[in-house]
């Protein structure tokens, strides 16, 4: 049987580790050709090797999503290698723990928003012209921090709220041209970034007791939803913000 992404080409930003790596491996297993984009060169190449070992076709492009020229290069290399672009997963992001708002440095504010919201804007901007008229799916990644107060990471919460709004705008403007755009809103997911953001191993270990389903999510949990939104199975879904949080906090 053909895979759910057979003959499709996908770019996954933040593909070096965590949810992005899980998505790259899953997408390739479902028939997609995948560009893995990340600033983390060693881990990015490791992801590509994992995909290759599983028989998938993939490309690594070192990319800082906050830099327009690097994003443009990411898209150009994908088109040169694979000939088209069907799916963009805007997964790259950073989380820096911060003090209360009045004590947040401009450096941390700018760094976070440059990556988390400017990066989504730039990747979408450069990908959309290659999808308009022929169809495509954009999957953005926000966070529960984008819809709830985030006292330990102020810029992160603001940036992730912006990703939700940008998703709604993208869908409204480009769905008539066949480009769907949706956003995933994860709760606690067991990734290296999430473990770092909790501040301690002891704090992360408390997550299962605070989630209705009794565990943190896995990168594969998110990758499965990414796959659905990237595939034609979700052809009537656009402009949706889908929470995936194990039933929420208890």
C-alpha positions as CSV (number, residue, x, y, z in Angstrom):
1,X,0.0,0.0,0.0
2,X,1.3,3.5,-0.7
3,X,2.3,5.7,2.2
4,X,0.2,8.5,3.4
5,X,2.7,11.1,2.1
6,X,3.7,9.2,-1.1
7,X,5.2,11.5,-3.7
8,X,5.2,14.5,-1.4
9,X,8.1,16.7,-0.4
10,X,8.3,18.2,3.1
11,X,10.5,20.7,4.9
12,X,10.7,20.2,8.6
13,X,12.4,23.0,10.6
14,X,13.9,22.1,13.9
15,X,14.4,18.6,12.5
16,X,17.6,17.8,14.4
17,X,16.0,16.6,17.6
18,X,12.8,16.0,19.5
19,X,9.5,16.4,17.7
20,X,11.2,17.5,14.4
21,X,13.4,14.4,14.3
22,X,10.4,12.1,15.1
23,X,8.4,13.8,12.3
24,X,11.3,13.5,9.8
25,X,11.5,9.7,10.4
26,X,7.8,9.2,10.3
27,X,7.2,11.3,7.2
28,X,10.0,9.5,5.3
29,X,8.5,6.2,6.4
30,X,5.2,7.3,4.8
31,X,6.8,8.0,1.5
32,X,7.8,11.7,1.7
33,X,11.1,13.2,0.6
34,X,12.2,15.3,3.6
35,X,14.4,18.3,4.0
36,X,15.7,18.5,7.6
37,X,16.5,22.1,8.5
38,X,18.2,23.1,11.8
39,X,21.1,25.1,13.2
40,X,22.3,22.0,15.0
41,X,24.5,20.5,12.3
42,X,25.7,17.3,14.1
43,X,22.2,16.3,15.3
44,X,20.7,17.4,12.0
45,X,23.0,15.0,10.1
46,X,22.2,12.3,12.6
47,X,18.5,12.7,11.8
48,X,19.3,12.4,8.1
49,X,21.4,9.3,8.8
50,X,18.5,7.7,10.7
51,X,16.1,8.4,7.9
52,X,18.6,7.0,5.4
53,X,19.1,3.9,7.4
54,X,15.3,3.4,7.2
55,X,15.3,3.7,3.4
56,X,14.1,7.3,3.2
57,X,15.3,10.1,0.9
58,X,16.3,13.2,2.8
59,X,18.5,16.3,2.8
60,X,20.0,18.3,5.6
61,X,20.2,22.1,5.2
62,X,21.9,24.1,8.0
63,X,19.3,26.9,8.6
64,X,18.8,29.7,11.1
65,X,15.1,30.4,10.5
66,X,15.4,33.9,11.7
67,X,17.7,34.7,8.7
68,X,15.9,35.4,5.5
69,X,18.8,34.4,3.3
70,X,19.1,31.1,5.0
71,X,15.4,30.4,4.8
72,X,15.4,31.2,1.1
73,X,18.4,28.9,0.6
74,X,16.6,26.1,2.5
75,X,13.6,26.4,0.1
76,X,15.9,26.7,-3.0
77,X,17.9,23.6,-2.0
78,X,14.7,21.6,-1.5
79,X,13.4,22.6,-4.9
80,X,16.8,21.8,-6.6
81,X,17.0,18.4,-4.9
82,X,13.3,17.3,-5.0
83,X,11.7,19.5,-7.6
84,X,8.7,20.7,-5.6
85,X,7.4,21.5,-2.1
86,X,4.1,20.1,-0.7
87,X,4.5,20.4,3.1
88,X,6.2,22.8,5.5
89,X,6.4,22.0,9.2
90,X,7.4,25.1,11.2
91,X,8.7,23.3,14.3
92,X,11.9,25.2,15.1
93,X,11.7,27.2,18.3
94,X,13.6,28.1,21.4
95,X,12.5,28.4,25.1
96,X,14.6,30.5,27.5
97,X,13.5,30.7,31.1
98,X,13.1,34.3,32.2
99,X,12.4,36.4,35.3
100,X,9.2,38.5,35.6
101,X,8.4,40.7,32.6
102,X,10.0,43.9,33.9
103,X,13.3,42.1,34.3
104,X,13.4,40.4,30.9
105,X,16.3,41.5,28.8
106,X,15.8,42.9,25.4
107,X,18.4,40.4,24.1
108,X,16.4,37.4,25.3
109,X,13.1,39.0,24.0
110,X,14.5,39.6,20.6
111,X,16.3,36.3,20.3
112,X,13.1,34.4,21.2
113,X,10.7,36.3,19.0
114,X,13.2,36.3,16.1
115,X,13.3,32.5,16.1
116,X,9.8,31.6,17.2
117,X,7.6,34.0,15.3
118,X,9.9,35.7,12.7
119,X,11.1,32.3,11.8
120,X,7.6,31.0,11.1
121,X,6.8,34.1,9.1
122,X,10.0,33.8,7.0
123,X,9.6,30.1,6.3
124,X,5.9,30.6,5.4
125,X,6.7,33.6,3.2
126,X,9.3,31.7,1.1
127,X,7.4,28.4,0.9
128,X,3.9,29.7,-0.1
129,X,4.8,30.8,-3.6
130,X,5.7,27.2,-4.4
131,X,2.4,25.9,-3.1
132,X,-0.1,28.4,-4.4
133,X,-2.2,26.9,-7.2
134,X,-1.0,23.4,-6.8
135,X,-1.8,22.9,-3.1
136,X,0.1,22.4,0.1
137,X,0.0,22.0,3.8
138,X,1.7,24.2,6.4
139,X,1.8,22.8,10.0
140,X,2.9,25.3,12.6
141,X,3.8,24.4,16.2
142,X,2.7,26.6,19.0
143,X,2.4,25.7,22.7
144,X,0.0,25.7,25.6
145,X,2.2,28.6,26.7
146,X,0.6,30.6,23.8
147,X,-2.9,30.4,25.4
148,X,-2.1,30.4,29.1
149,X,0.0,32.8,31.2
150,X,3.7,31.8,31.0
151,X,5.3,33.3,34.0
152,X,8.6,31.4,33.7
153,X,9.2,32.3,30.0
154,X,7.5,35.5,29.0
155,X,8.9,36.0,25.5
156,X,8.2,32.3,24.7
157,X,4.5,32.6,25.6
158,X,4.1,35.8,23.6
159,X,5.8,34.3,20.5
160,X,3.7,31.1,20.7
161,X,0.5,33.2,20.9
162,X,1.7,34.9,17.7
163,X,2.2,31.6,15.9
164,X,-1.5,30.9,16.5
165,X,-2.5,34.3,15.1
166,X,-0.2,33.9,12.1
167,X,-1.7,30.5,11.4
168,X,-5.2,31.9,11.3
169,X,-4.1,34.7,8.9
170,X,-2.2,32.4,6.6
171,X,-5.2,30.1,6.3
172,X,-7.6,32.9,5.7
173,X,-5.4,34.4,2.9
174,X,-4.2,31.2,1.2
175,X,-6.7,28.5,1.7
176,X,-8.6,29.8,-1.4
177,X,-5.4,29.0,-3.3
178,X,-5.2,25.5,-2.0
179,X,-2.7,26.0,0.8
180,X,-4.0,24.8,4.1
181,X,-2.4,26.0,7.4
182,X,-3.0,24.6,10.8
183,X,-1.3,24.8,14.2
184,X,-0.5,22.2,16.8
185,X,-0.7,23.4,20.5
186,X,1.2,20.8,22.6
187,X,1.1,20.4,26.3
188,X,4.1,18.8,28.2
189,X,6.1,16.8,25.7
190,X,9.2,14.8,26.7
191,X,11.9,16.6,24.6
192,X,15.4,17.9,25.5
193,X,14.0,21.4,25.4
194,X,11.1,20.6,27.6
195,X,13.3,18.9,30.2
196,X,15.5,22.0,30.2
197,X,12.7,24.4,30.5
198,X,11.2,22.9,33.6
199,X,14.3,23.9,35.5
200,X,15.0,20.6,37.2
201,X,14.7,16.8,36.7
202,X,12.5,16.7,39.8
203,X,10.1,19.2,38.4
204,X,9.8,17.3,35.1
205,X,9.1,14.1,37.0
206,X,6.0,15.7,38.5
207,X,4.3,16.1,35.1
208,X,2.6,12.7,35.0
209,X,0.8,13.5,38.2
210,X,-0.5,16.8,36.6
211,X,-1.8,15.4,33.3
212,X,-5.1,13.6,33.0
213,X,-3.7,10.7,31.0
214,X,-0.9,10.3,33.5
215,X,2.1,10.9,31.4
216,X,4.0,13.5,29.4
217,X,3.6,13.3,25.6
218,X,6.3,11.9,23.4
219,X,7.7,13.4,20.2
220,X,6.0,10.6,18.3
221,X,2.6,11.7,19.7
222,X,3.2,15.1,18.1
223,X,4.7,13.7,14.9
224,X,1.5,11.5,14.4
225,X,-0.6,14.7,14.4
226,X,1.8,16.5,12.1
227,X,1.5,13.5,9.7
228,X,-2.3,13.7,9.7
229,X,-2.3,17.5,9.1
230,X,0.3,17.1,6.3
231,X,-1.6,14.3,4.6
232,X,-4.6,14.5,2.3
233,X,-6.6,12.9,5.2
234,X,-7.0,16.4,6.6
235,X,-8.0,18.0,3.3
236,X,-10.9,19.9,4.8
237,X,-9.0,21.2,7.8
238,X,-7.5,24.6,7.7
239,X,-7.2,27.4,10.3
240,X,-7.4,24.9,13.1
241,X,-5.5,25.2,16.4
242,X,-5.4,21.6,17.8
243,X,-4.5,21.1,21.4
244,X,-2.7,17.8,22.3
245,X,-2.1,17.7,26.0
246,X,-3.1,14.3,27.4
247,X,-6.4,15.6,28.6
248,X,-5.1,18.7,30.2
249,X,-3.9,19.6,33.7
250,X,-5.5,18.0,36.7
